[in-house]
């Protein structure tokens, strides 16, 4: 018998239903969370998980059904009411003001009138005790996604909730940070706290969770003890069929392949007091291969992506080369016109404009490269062509949506990620640079994206993947380099790479190496 079967529920929902237009995002959901348990909520992107937890946190109101707290019916009409009841939540999409410091953001949610210095001291102490180091005085706008995630977690824990809802809490944490978080969650469970845990990392669900509820297309399709399941059986429950394993065929003839993306002695001074300087980075990505970049959040990956993508230009034009052309002085559009494609780590607000439709976001990113296809003979924008292209991407990537052409902000995080990655893959670029390709994406969609990146490479493109998910990098990469404190290690062929070796480099146990001869030999400049 499960330890929590028959135990009094802290929270219970009965027949909870939420409708958007003709879509039942949640359809008569029943769920109970006992005191002192970690309860997993599983499902594909678009299965209804985000809608359900938003109703529990007061961000959305249900059309029907009821919520019981400590056995009593309650109406949770706002996050403020949820917090007063004792419900805290860490959203997958962060709710932080970039112009404020970490401590100021935390203070806004506490509403207790304490001085910023007191809040900063509490946040610093709590963050270090949980193994999630945080500088309370840092401006949020200068922080990486991983560091912003830490603010959200610490802000929630400072509210001492009885129920904590965690949406993909380890997606931007290193294995060591995740282990520390798991210790924290186990301690909270032992203190009688309850946790509703949403994650697509099924091995950690098996490790941490006492019970699981599985959603599919807005309905509950099963309950189980995750420890008695396999990752494959859990994935099968989520998608209703077997999840295809990712296949990485050998990269043949790599030594003779052309270097399509080259980084040559790339240096960059810190743009702000909280930025990481880049130091003498050298890297070459050849046609047909996938190169992975590992590293702890905040070690220069964001600055590196900005330099490679053209968001920030370089004084040394030869420091970045695409297909033999010096592009250090070209912006994103100029690099796209040479056949490059880029997917940033933050999808909402960076990869897509939240209040614009998917077709409009497609036009924003591809107007220069697809001008002939998207502009009619009279020089007017061809709305039908743009809409048709967006629908093609939606179908290929299986993007779940509530309207034919919805706003980007209306999609779940995973579905928006699928659209943004698909938007770039649809161009069949010769160079693809992706930062966190499957952050917050379910097992089936993650496998689809990873397989698509491998196939793009094997068809002759150069693919560079920046990721904090080591499992992902080991699955798709032909070689892995590690970024630490703004320096890039030599590439390690995947046959020689181990989690221990990569983990040591990520932790800074070894200094950044000089590039290998392969990395240091750029192709002849056109």
C-alpha positions in Angstrom: 0.0 0.0 0.0 1.2 3.5 -0.8 2.3 5.4 2.3 0.0 8.2 1.5 -3.1 6.2 0.5 -5.9 7.0 2.9 -4.0 10.0 4.4 -5.9 13.2 4.9 -5.6 15.5 1.9 -4.2 18.9 2.3 -5.6 19.9 -1.1 -8.2 18.2 -3.2 -9.9 19.0 -6.5 -13.1 17.5 -7.7 -14.3 17.8 -11.3 -12.2 20.8 -12.0 -12.9 22.1 -15.5 -11.5 25.0 -17.5 -12.6 25.9 -21.1 -11.0 28.2 -23.6 -13.3 28.7 -26.5 -14.0 25.2 -27.8 -11.0 23.6 -26.0 -11.4 21.9 -22.6 -8.0 22.5 -21.3 -9.0 20.7 -18.0 -11.8 18.3 -18.2 -13.4 17.2 -14.8 -10.0 16.6 -13.1 -9.9 14.9 -9.7 -6.7 15.1 -7.7 -5.7 14.8 -4.0 -2.5 15.8 -2.4 -1.7 14.5 1.0 0.2 16.2 3.7 3.9 15.4 3.6 4.0 14.0 0.1 5.7 14.9 -3.1 3.0 14.4 -5.8 4.0 14.4 -9.5 1.8 15.9 -12.1 2.8 14.4 -15.5 1.6 15.0 -19.1 2.6 16.1 -22.5 2.9 19.8 -23.4 -0.7 21.0 -23.7 -2.1 18.2 -21.5 -3.5 20.7 -19.0 -0.9 20.8 -16.3 -0.2 24.6 -16.5 -3.9 25.4 -16.6 -4.6 23.2 -13.6 -1.9 24.7 -11.4 -2.9 28.2 -12.4 -6.4 27.5 -11.1 -4.8 26.2 -7.8 -2.8 29.3 -7.5 -5.6 31.7 -8.4 -4.3 32.9 -11.7 -7.3 31.3 -13.5 -10.8 30.6 -12.2 -12.4 27.2 -13.1 -15.7 27.0 -15.0 -16.9 24.2 -12.8 -15.7 21.9 -10.0 -14.5 22.6 -6.6 -11.2 23.0 -4.7 -10.9 21.8 -1.1 -8.2 23.0 1.3 -7.9 21.1 4.6 -11.3 19.5 3.7 -13.1 22.8 3.3 -14.3 24.2 -0.1 -12.5 27.4 -1.1 -12.5 29.9 -3.9 -9.0 30.9 -5.0 -9.6 34.0 -7.1 -6.1 35.5 -6.9 -2.5 34.5 -6.1 -2.9 36.6 -3.0 -5.6 34.4 -1.7 -3.6 31.3 -2.6 -0.6 32.6 -0.6 -2.8 33.4 2.4 -4.1 29.8 2.4 -0.5 28.6 2.3 0.1 27.8 -1.4 3.3 28.9 -3.1 4.3 28.5 -6.7 7.4 28.7 -8.8 6.3 29.2 -12.4 8.2 27.9 -15.4 8.0 31.4 -17.0 9.5 33.8 -14.4 7.6 36.8 -13.1 10.5 39.1 -12.3 11.1 42.8 -12.9 14.4 43.1 -14.8 15.2 46.6 -13.7 15.0 45.6 -10.0 17.5 43.6 -7.9 16.8 40.1 -6.7 16.1 41.3 -3.2 13.7 44.0 -4.5 11.8 41.4 -6.5 11.5 39.2 -3.4 10.3 42.1 -1.3 7.4 42.8 -3.7 6.0 39.3 -3.2 6.4 39.2 0.6 4.4 42.4 1.4 5.6 42.4 5.0 7.3 45.8 5.1 10.7 44.5 6.1 13.7 46.6 5.1 15.4 45.5 1.8 18.6 44.8 3.8 16.8 42.4 6.0 15.2 40.6 3.1 18.5 40.5 1.3 20.2 38.9 4.3 17.4 36.3 4.6 17.5 35.5 0.9 21.3 35.2 0.9 21.3 32.8 3.9 18.5 30.7 2.6 20.0 30.5 -0.9 23.3 29.2 0.4 21.7 26.8 2.8 19.8 25.2 -0.1 22.8 25.2 -2.4 21.4 27.8 -4.8 23.8 30.7 -4.5 22.2 34.0 -5.0 23.4 37.6 -5.0 20.5 39.6 -3.7 22.0 42.9 -4.9 22.3 41.7 -8.6 20.0 43.3 -11.2 17.6 40.6 -12.6 18.2 41.9 -16.1 21.9 40.9 -15.8 21.2 37.4 -14.7 21.0 34.1 -16.6 17.9 32.1 -16.7 19.3 29.7 -14.2 20.0 32.5 -11.7 16.5 33.9 -12.2 15.2 30.4 -11.4 17.0 30.6 -8.1 15.3 33.8 -7.2 11.9 32.3 -7.9 12.6 29.3 -5.7 14.0 31.3 -2.8 11.2 33.8 -3.1 8.7 31.0 -2.7 10.4 29.3 0.2 10.6 32.6 2.1 6.8 32.6 2.2 6.8 29.3 4.2 4.0 27.7 2.3 2.3 24.4 3.2 1.9 23.4 -0.4 4.7 24.3 -2.9 3.9 23.9 -6.7 7.1 23.5 -8.6 7.0 23.7 -12.4 10.1 22.2 -14.0 12.3 23.3 -11.1 15.5 21.5 -12.2 15.4 22.5 -15.9 18.1 25.0 -15.5 20.1 23.4 -12.6 23.2 21.4 -12.8 23.1 17.8 -11.5 24.8 18.9 -8.3 22.3 21.8 -7.8 19.5 19.4 -8.5 20.8 17.0 -5.9 20.9 19.8 -3.4 17.3 20.8 -4.3 16.2 17.2 -3.8 17.7 17.2 -0.3 15.7 20.4 0.4 12.5 18.9 -0.9 13.0 15.8 1.2 13.6 17.9 4.2 10.4 19.9 3.5 8.5 16.6 3.1 9.8 15.4 6.5 8.5 18.6 8.0 5.0 17.9 6.7 5.1 20.2 3.7 3.4 19.0 0.5 4.8 19.5 -3.0 3.1 19.3 -6.4 6.0 18.5 -8.7 5.8 19.1 -12.5 8.7 17.7 -14.5 9.5 16.1 -17.8 12.6 14.5 -16.3 11.1 11.1 -15.5 14.1 9.7 -13.7 13.9 12.4 -11.1 10.1 11.8 -10.8 10.9 8.2 -10.0 13.5 9.2 -7.5 11.6 11.9 -5.6 7.8 11.5 -5.9 5.5 9.4 -3.8 2.5 9.4 -6.1 1.8 10.7 -9.7 -1.2 11.8 -11.5 -1.0 11.7 -15.3 -3.0 14.0 -17.6 -3.6 13.6 -21.3 -5.6 16.0 -23.4 -7.0 17.7 -20.3 -8.2 14.5 -18.6 -6.8 12.3 -15.8 -5.7 9.0 -17.5 -4.0 7.4 -14.5 -2.5 7.5 -11.0 0.6 5.5 -10.1 3.5 5.1 -7.7 6.4 6.3 -9.9 8.9 4.2 -8.0 7.1 1.1 -9.3 7.3 2.3 -12.9 10.0 2.8 -15.5 10.8 6.0 -17.3 9.5 4.3 -20.4 6.2 3.2 -18.9 5.6 6.7 -17.4 6.3 8.3 -20.9 3.9 5.8 -22.4 1.2 6.8 -20.0 1.7 10.4 -20.8 1.6 10.2 -24.6 -0.5 7.1 -25.1 2.1 5.3 -27.1 5.8 4.3 -27.1 8.3 7.3 -27.2 10.7 6.7 -30.0 14.3 6.6 -28.9 16.7 9.1 -30.3 19.2 7.7 -32.9 22.5 9.2 -33.6 24.2 7.6 -36.6 28.0 7.9 -36.8 29.3 11.1 -38.3 31.3 9.9 -41.3 34.0 11.8 -43.1 34.1 14.5 -40.4 37.8 15.2 -40.8 37.4 16.3 -44.4 34.1 18.3 -43.8 34.0 22.0 -44.2 34.0 24.2 -41.0 30.8 26.1 -41.3 30.9 27.9 -38.0 34.2 29.2 -36.5 34.9 31.1 -33.4 38.5 32.5 -33.4 40.1 34.1 -30.4 36.7 35.5 -29.3 37.1 38.0 -26.4 34.4 40.2 -24.9 34.6 42.6 -22.0 31.7 42.4 -19.4 28.8 44.7 -20.5 27.6 45.2 -16.9 29.1 44.6 -13.4 27.3 41.3 -13.4 28.2 40.0 -16.8 30.8 37.4 -17.5 33.8 38.3 -19.7 34.6 35.9 -22.6 38.3 34.9 -22.8 40.0 33.7 -25.9 37.3 31.3 -27.1 38.1 29.1 -30.1 35.7 26.6 -31.6 35.0 25.1 -35.0 31.8 23.2 -36.0 32.0 21.3 -39.2 29.3 20.3 -41.6 27.6 17.1 -40.5 28.3 17.4 -36.7 26.6 18.4 -33.5 28.8 20.1 -30.9 27.5 20.5 -27.4 28.4 23.2 -24.9 27.9 22.3 -21.3 28.2 24.5 -18.2 26.6 25.8 -15.0 24.2 28.7 -15.6 25.9 32.1 -15.5 29.3 31.1 -16.7 29.2 33.0 -20.0 26.8 30.9 -22.1 24.4 33.8 -22.6 27.2 36.2 -23.5 28.6 33.5 -25.9 25.2 33.1 -27.6 24.9 36.9 -28.0 28.3 37.0 -29.7 27.7 34.1 -32.0 24.1 35.1 -33.0 25.0 38.8 -33.7 22.9 40.3 -30.8 26.2 41.9 -29.8 28.7 42.8 -32.5 32.5 42.2 -32.2 35.3 44.7 -32.9 37.3 41.9 -34.4 35.2 40.9 -37.4 37.2 37.7 -37.9 36.3 36.4 -34.4 33.1 34.8 -35.7 32.9 33.2 -39.2 30.0 31.6 -40.9 30.7 29.6 -44.1 34.1 31.2 -44.3 32.8 34.8 -44.1 33.9 37.2 -41.4 30.6 38.1 -39.6 31.8 39.7 -36.3 30.4 43.0 -37.6 27.1 41.6 -38.9 23.9 41.7 -37.0 21.4 38.8 -36.6 19.8 39.5 -40.0 23.1 39.6 -41.8 24.1 36.2 -40.3 20.7 34.7 -41.1 21.1 35.8 -44.7 24.3 33.6 -44.8 22.2 30.6 -43.8 22.4 30.7 -40.0 19.6 30.2 -37.5 19.4 30.9 -33.8 17.2 29.8 -30.9 17.7 31.8 -27.7 17.3 30.3 -24.2 14.4 32.5 -23.1 11.5 31.8 -25.4 8.9 34.3 -24.2 10.0 37.9 -24.8 13.3 36.9 -26.5 12.4 34.1 -28.9 8.9 35.3 -29.4 6.9 38.5 -28.8 4.3 37.4 -26.2 1.2 39.4 -27.6 1.8 38.7 -31.3 0.3 35.7 -33.1 2.5 32.8 -34.1 2.3 33.8 -37.8 3.4 37.4 -36.8 6.3 36.0 -34.8 7.3 34.0 -37.9 7.3 37.1 -40.0 9.4 39.0 -37.5 12.2 36.4 -37.6 12.1 35.5 -41.2 11.1 38.6 -43.2 14.6 39.1 -44.5 15.3 35.5 -45.4 11.8 34.7 -46.7 11.0 38.0 -48.3 10.1 36.6 -51.7 7.8 34.0 -50.1 6.1 36.3 -47.7 5.7 39.5 -49.9 3.4 39.6 -52.9 4.0 41.2 -56.3 2.6 44.5 -55.2 5.0 44.7 -52.3 2.3 43.9 -49.7 2.8 41.3 -47.0 1.2 38.0 -48.1 -0.8 37.0 -45.0 -1.9 33.7 -46.5 1.7 32.6 -47.2 2.8 33.5 -43.7 -0.2 31.7 -42.1 0.4 28.6 -44.3 4.1 28.5 -43.2 3.1 28.8 -39.6 0.6 26.0 -39.9 3.2 23.8 -41.5 5.5 24.3 -38.6 2.7 23.7 -36.1 1.8 20.4 -37.8 5.4 19.2 -38.1 6.2 20.0 -34.5 2.8 19.0 -33.1 2.2 22.3 -31.4 -0.9 22.1 -29.2 -2.9 25.3 -29.2 -6.4 26.7 -28.4 -6.9 28.7 -31.6 -5.7 28.4 -35.2 -3.2 31.3 -34.9 -2.9 32.1 -31.2 -0.7 34.7 -29.4 2.6 33.3 -28.3 1.9 33.9 -24.6 -1.2 31.7 -24.8 0.9 28.6 -25.5 2.3 26.4 -22.7 6.1 26.8 -22.4 6.8 23.5 -24.1 4.5 24.2 -27.0 6.0 27.6 -27.6 9.5 26.0 -27.5 8.4 23.5 -30.2 7.2 26.3 -32.4 10.4 28.4 -32.0 12.7 25.5 -32.7 10.5 24.4 -35.6 10.5 28.0 -37.0 14.3 27.8 -37.4 14.4 24.1 -38.5 11.9 24.9 -41.2 14.5 27.0 -43.0 16.9 24.1 -43.2 19.8 26.3 -42.2 23.4 25.5 -42.9 24.3 26.6 -39.3 22.1 26.1 -36.3 22.9 27.5 -32.9 20.4 26.5 -30.1 20.5 27.6 -26.5 18.6 25.1 -24.2 16.6 23.3 -27.0 14.3 21.3 -24.9 13.9 23.3 -21.7 10.4 22.5 -20.3 9.5 20.1 -23.2 7.9 16.7 -22.6 9.7 13.5 -23.3 8.0 12.9 -26.7 8.6 16.4 -28.0 12.2 16.5 -26.6 13.0 13.3 -28.5 11.5 14.9 -31.7 13.6 18.1 -31.3 16.8 16.2 -30.6 16.3 13.8 -33.5 15.6 16.8 -35.8 18.8 18.5 -34.7 20.8 15.3 -35.4 19.2 14.8 -38.8 19.8 18.5 -39.7 23.5 17.9 -39.0 23.7 14.6 -40.8 22.2 16.3 -43.8 25.2 18.6 -44.0 24.6 21.4 -41.5 26.7 22.5 -38.5 24.8 22.4 -35.3 25.9 24.0 -32.0 23.8 23.2 -28.9 24.2 25.0 -25.6 22.5 23.0 -22.8 22.5 22.5 -19.1 20.9 19.0 -19.6 23.9 16.6 -19.6 21.7 13.7 -20.6 20.6 15.7 -23.7 24.2 16.6 -24.6 25.4 13.0 -24.3 22.4 11.9 -26.4 22.9 14.2 -29.4 26.5 15.5 -29.4 29.5 14.2 -31.4 31.7 16.1 -29.0 31.2 18.3 -25.9 33.1 21.4 -24.7 32.5 23.0 -21.3 32.2 26.7 -20.5 33.4 27.9 -17.1 33.9 31.5 -16.0 33.9 32.7 -19.6 36.4 30.2 -20.9 35.8 27.2 -23.2 37.5 23.9 -22.7 38.8 21.8 -25.5 36.2 19.6 -27.2 36.0 16.0 -25.8 34.8 13.4 -28.4 31.6 11.8 -27.2 33.3 8.4 -27.1 35.8 9.7 -24.6 33.4 11.9 -22.5 32.1 10.8 -19.2 29.7 12.5 -16.7 32.5 12.7 -14.2 34.9 14.3 -16.7 32.3 16.9 -17.9 31.1 17.5 -14.3 34.7 18.3 -13.2 35.1 20.9 -16.0 31.7 22.4 -15.2 32.7 22.8 -11.6 35.9 24.5 -12.5 38.1 21.7 -11.1 40.2 22.1 -14.2 41.0 25.3 -16.0 39.9 26.1 -19.5 42.1 24.3 -22.0 43.6 25.8 -25.2 41.7 24.8 -28.2 42.6 21.6 -30.0 44.4 21.9 -33.4 41.1 21.0 -35.0 39.4 24.0 -33.3 42.2 26.4 -33.9 42.4 26.0 -37.7 39.8 28.2 -39.3 38.9 27.8 -43.0 40.3 30.2 -45.5 38.4 33.5 -45.3 36.4 34.3 -48.4 
